[in-house]
Amino acid sequence: MITLYAVLFVVYALGTAVFVPTSVIGGQLEHAIGFGDYLELAWLTASVSLVGGALGSLVEGDDSVRNAAYRAYADERIERNGGSDGG
């Protein structure tokens, strides 16, 4: 989990550096923006994402996740085979 969090942090840090202009952050914080500010923003978004994902996983049960992930494909396969799922 720590490795996945680190990857998430790096992705957010790179995304923040590329897509968020300094003027936007500077306008909100009202001080000169440095590299540390981008890292703090990446840390915040990675942490919120981790907590949100954990809470979201508690809300959904295994069956509903499985249905959401595999149901559409199974329905298309059954329709394509003329009502037989081949199994």
C-alpha positions in Angstrom: 0.0 0.0 0.0 2.9 2.4 0.7 4.3 1.7 -2.8 0.9 2.5 -4.4 0.6 5.7 -2.3 4.1 6.7 -3.4 3.2 6.1 -7.1 0.0 8.1 -6.6 2.0 10.9 -5.0 4.5 11.0 -7.9 1.7 11.0 -10.5 -0.1 13.8 -8.8 3.2 15.8 -8.4 4.0 15.5 -12.1 0.4 16.3 -13.0 0.3 19.3 -10.8 3.7 20.6 -12.1 2.5 20.1 -15.7 -1.2 21.2 -15.6 -1.5 23.7 -12.7 -0.1 27.2 -13.6 1.9 29.0 -10.9 -0.4 31.9 -11.2 -3.4 29.8 -10.1 -1.7 28.6 -6.9 -0.1 31.9 -6.3 -3.4 33.7 -6.5 -4.9 31.4 -3.9 -1.9 31.4 -1.5 -0.9 35.0 -2.0 2.8 34.3 -1.8 5.7 33.3 -4.1 5.2 29.7 -5.2 8.1 27.2 -4.9 8.6 23.5 -5.5 7.5 22.7 -2.0 4.0 24.1 -2.7 3.6 21.7 -5.6 4.7 18.9 -3.4 2.2 19.9 -0.7 -0.6 20.0 -3.2 0.4 16.6 -4.5 0.6 15.2 -0.9 -2.9 16.6 -0.2 -4.5 15.2 -3.3 -2.8 11.8 -2.9 -4.0 11.6 0.7 -7.6 12.6 -0.1 -7.6 10.1 -2.9 -6.4 7.3 -0.7 -9.0 8.0 2.0 -11.8 8.4 -0.6 -10.9 5.1 -2.2 -10.8 3.4 1.1 -14.2 4.8 2.1 -15.6 3.9 -1.3 -14.4 0.4 -1.0 -16.3 0.0 2.3 -19.6 1.2 0.7 -19.7 -1.3 -2.2 -19.9 -5.0 -1.7 -18.0 -7.6 -3.7 -21.0 -8.5 -5.8 -21.8 -5.0 -6.9 -18.1 -4.3 -7.8 -18.0 -7.6 -9.7 -21.2 -6.8 -11.6 -20.0 -3.3 -12.4 -16.7 -4.6 -13.8 -17.9 -7.7 -15.7 -21.6 -7.4 -16.3 -21.6 -5.3 -19.5 -19.1 -7.6 -21.2 -21.0 -10.7 -20.3 -24.3 -9.2 -21.6 -22.6 -8.3 -24.9 -21.1 -11.7 -25.3 -24.5 -13.4 -24.6 -26.2 -11.1 -27.2 -23.4 -11.8 -29.8 -23.8 -15.6 -29.3 -27.5 -15.5 -29.8 -28.6 -15.9 -26.2 -26.0 -18.6 -25.3 -23.1 -17.7 -23.1 -21.0 -20.5 -24.5 -20.4 -22.0 -21.1 
